[in-house]
Amino acid sequence: GTKSLLPWLAALVVDTSSHALIQRDHKSERPYNPQEKQELRRRYANLIVYLLRSPVYEKTTGPRIHKILHYLSEHLPLAHYVVQPLSKYLPAWQRVYFYTWSD
C-alpha cells in the first residue's frame, strides 16, 4: 500500500546502485561532456527528492521540516510571513507531487 517502505526502498536501492556503478566505471574513461554532467546533477538531485516521498515524509522528514520551519518562524524577524504559508502548503504539495500509484 501507500504506507509501505518496500517500494520506496527498492527504488532507492536501484538508483543508488546505478550511481555507484556510474562512478566506478567512469574513473577509467574519458571526462563527462556537459550534457552528461547535467544529467548526473539532475539524478543526484532526484536522490534528495526521496526524502519528500511517502512514507518517509510522514514518518521522518515531514515532522523535521515542520519543526525547522516553526523555529525559523519564531526566531527570525518577518520570516513568519514566508514560513507560515510555506508550512501550510507543504503537506498539500507533498500529497499532489509525491503520491504513489500503489493503491
N, C-alpha and C positions, 0 to 999 in steps of 0.2 A: 504494500500500500504506500500511500504518500508519506507515512511516518517511518518507513523502513530505511535503515542505513545501508543495506546491501547494494542497491543500485548506485547510490552515491559513492560508496567505497569502490565499487567495480569501475566506475567511470574515472575516479581519481587515480586508481592504480594504473589503468590503461594510459591516461595522459602523462602521469609522472614517469612511467617506464618508457614511453615514447621520447620524452625529453632526455632521459638518461641515455637512451640508445643514440640519439642525435649527437649529444655531447661526446660520447665515447667514440663514435665513428668519425666525427668531424676533426678530431685532433690531428689526424694523419693526412687530411685532404687540404684542398685549396681554401682560401678565405671565402666567407659568405659574400654574396653580392647584395646590393641594397634591398632588393625585394625579399631575399631570404632573411636578412636581418629584421626587416619589418614584420615578417610572418612569425619569426621566433619571439619578438617582443609581444606581438598580439597573443600568441599562445601562452606565454608566461603570465600575461595579464589575466588570461582566462583562468589560470590556476587560482588566482586570488578570488575570482568570482565564485569558486566552490564554497567559500565561506558565507556567501549570501543565499545559497540554495538550501531548500528544506531537505532534511530535517535538522541539519546542523545549525541553521539560522535560528530556529525556535529554541534549540537546546543550549547553545553556547554563544554564538556570535551576536544574535539579536539583543539579549539582555546586556551584554558588554557594551555594545554600541549605544544603547539607550542610556546606560549608566554614564558613559563618557559625555554624551550629548547633554544630559541633565547637569553634570558637573560644569561643563562649559557654559551652559545657560545661566547658572547661578553665580559663576565666578568671573566671567568676562563681561565688561560693560557693553551693553547693546547687543550682545550675542544672542540673547533670547529672541530677538526679532527674526533671526535666521534659523536658530536651532530648534525652537518650538515647532514651527511649521514643518521643518525637515523631519523631526522625530514623529510627528503625527502622520506624515506622508510615507515614511519609510516602510511600515508594515504593509500598506496597500501596494506600494511599488514592488515589494518583495513578492507578494502573492501574485501580482499580474505578470511579472517578468521572469520569475524563477519557480513557477509551479511545475509539477511533474505530470507526465502522462500515464502514470501507473494505475489510475483508477479503473 
